[in-house]
Amino acid sequence: MSFHLGFRSSLTQYGTLDNEQWLLDDRGEREREGEGGRFVVCSCDILAGFDVAISDGVDVLSVSLGGAIDEYSDDAIAIGSFHAFKKGITVVASAGNSGPGPGSVSNVAPWLITVGASTLDRAFTIYVALGNRKHLKGASLSQKSLPARKFYPLISGARAKASNQSEEDANLCKPGTLDSEKVKGKILVCLRGVNPRVEKGHVALLAGAVGMILANDEESGNGILADAHVLPAAHIISTDGQAVFSYLNSTKGPNILEESILKVCFSSSSLLFFSVNLSVLSLALHYTVMNEHDLVYPFQPYIAAPGVSVIAAFTLATGQTDAAYDKRRIPFNTESGTSMSCPHVSGIVGLLKSLHPDWSPAAIRSAIMTTDPGLVYDLTVNDFLNYLCSRGYTAKDLKLFTDKPYTCPESFSLTDFNYPSISAINLNDTITVTRRVKNVGSPGKYYIHVREPTGVLVSVTPATLEFKKLGEEKTFKVTFKLAPKWKLKDYTFGVLSWSDGKHFVRSPLVVRPYWSH
């Protein structure tokens, strides 16, 4: 199991440290993987950490930690967080950085708050102008720059390969693959993938390049990151990368003009929530989207938070890139990933807990997911034990999660599990689900509004819910029906909202058509 540097995530919340603090594995060794550090820990260490936190009486646990999906009974985070839930502790966990794609989320236990990563209303932008007058916008945090309006020769890694290297490896700018005579004095184009992004720039620098364009491949798409490169560099999206390679292939003497000023641009604020526009958010999330395991796992992640180029305090014990060759030392740095987005949500949980100390972790999660605490979808410990029963857990299995004997109900419907998100999986004709909401605001009458998923008819009964007191609960049913002559081919999304004119409680609707196996 691996995770980002723990202190970086904590400093997203708390600021800087007076003394260096490192998390070490049982051998006291720090391992490296990809763009950042990695620590290897065992399940017993994770469970011990949960035990200490529970004993200390914490209100929130922020867990920037994860790995491959395991059955809950084999997952230390799932077991530890369940015991935390029983004590009223909200556990917030990273969804992992393995997406996009179905089934790519980690930390899928339904009693957690699983957090994806989204972009900010802020970008660290650098502009690139090609000799054909095409202008591209990239991202970078390189401290070095090139003279304004000066053209430089442009070359791809493939064209600059050493005689004994493959074009594929050279295009990725792997160490030892480039011919310095071909690269010297030029701006080098490197393809993203396999080896770390900043390492590619270091390889280019060692080969004599004056700058680098890091182009996304098709799989990386629009996900660009502002890295602290060791030479002037611009990270560009896949389509712009294709334009650069087309320019290289169509021009005998390509050259490039790069702006000398690294511009930091604050774009207009555009906060994306899962409950507002699912289709847009699922495309915008570079790191994680949903899980696709029928009804085995609920729709994940539950919420997204800023996780791209997040500024946080940084250790002075290593360079910005964590690489041995990086001698720079700076007390702040940008990091990307769900390890950075997780503590943002943990902070919101702490705020809600201070305002509503009597709320359960499920109620807090509901308020965050639906973006309004007028009504909440609550769940109890027994609800989650019933969920485990539905997965075939025996009384012996349940001892991992509860210290008291528990008798499973004779029947339990996952479809009616009281999540703030509402899913209709394997929709072939009609599916009806039941939900229960609790009034945590003032008395009032709530009216339903539905934005139907494409190709699906949605009806809700009753269409109004009237609450006369605090804590009162009401149930409603949602029926999904395929629209006439409509054939669904993939996931489709909508929004269900309850509003009393003051509160707007939004739930994402997720529909997947029936797929025969």
Secondary structure as GFF3:
##gff-version 3
##sequence-region A 1 517
A	DSSP	alpha_helix	6	14	.	.	.	ID=ss1
A	DSSP	beta_strand	31	33	.	.	.	ID=ss2
A	DSSP	beta_strand	36	38	.	.	.	ID=ss3
A	DSSP	alpha_helix	43	56	.	.	.	ID=ss4
A	DSSP	beta_strand	60	63	.	.	.	ID=ss5
A	DSSP	three_ten_helix	72	74	.	.	.	ID=ss6
A	DSSP	alpha_helix	76	86	.	.	.	ID=ss7
A	DSSP	beta_strand	90	94	.	.	.	ID=ss8
A	DSSP	beta_strand	113	118	.	.	.	ID=ss9
A	DSSP	beta_strand	123	130	.	.	.	ID=ss10
A	DSSP	beta_strand	135	139	.	.	.	ID=ss11
A	DSSP	beta_strand	151	156	.	.	.	ID=ss12
A	DSSP	alpha_helix	167	171	.	.	.	ID=ss13
A	DSSP	alpha_helix	180	183	.	.	.	ID=ss14
A	DSSP	beta_strand	187	191	.	.	.	ID=ss15
A	DSSP	alpha_helix	197	206	.	.	.	ID=ss16
A	DSSP	beta_strand	211	215	.	.	.	ID=ss17
A	DSSP	beta_strand	233	236	.	.	.	ID=ss18
A	DSSP	alpha_helix	238	250	.	.	.	ID=ss19
A	DSSP	beta_strand	255	258	.	.	.	ID=ss20
A	DSSP	beta_strand	263	265	.	.	.	ID=ss21
A	DSSP	alpha_helix	278	284	.	.	.	ID=ss22
A	DSSP	beta_strand	303	306	.	.	.	ID=ss23
A	DSSP	beta_strand	310	313	.	.	.	ID=ss24
A	DSSP	beta_strand	332	335	.	.	.	ID=ss25
A	DSSP	alpha_helix	338	355	.	.	.	ID=ss26
A	DSSP	alpha_helix	361	370	.	.	.	ID=ss27
A	DSSP	beta_strand	375	376	.	.	.	ID=ss28
A	DSSP	alpha_helix	381	390	.	.	.	ID=ss29
A	DSSP	alpha_helix	395	398	.	.	.	ID=ss30
A	DSSP	three_ten_helix	414	416	.	.	.	ID=ss31
A	DSSP	beta_strand	422	427	.	.	.	ID=ss32
A	DSSP	beta_strand	430	439	.	.	.	ID=ss33
A	DSSP	beta_strand	444	451	.	.	.	ID=ss34
A	DSSP	beta_strand	456	461	.	.	.	ID=ss35
A	DSSP	beta_strand	464	467	.	.	.	ID=ss36
A	DSSP	beta_strand	473	482	.	.	.	ID=ss37
A	DSSP	beta_strand	492	499	.	.	.	ID=ss38
A	DSSP	beta_strand	504	513	.	.	.	ID=ss39
###
